[in-house]
């Protein structure tokens, strides 16, 4: 991943991270998940990354939607 991407959200719940990613994508912000949970115990975090240029807009969307 290049330096143009930044972490905008982290959770230990895969589904919460996926919801955040989907909301951002619905607002035309490219977002990807990094699943850092270990198999088979699913201990760890799932991160949502976006382009730096979209950081302020994404943060506003997350706050406005209370996610």
Protein Blocks (a to p, Z undefined) as FASTA:
>chain_A
ZZkbccfbdcfbfklmmmmmmmmmmnopacddddfbdcfklpacddddddfklmmmmmmm
mmmnoZZ
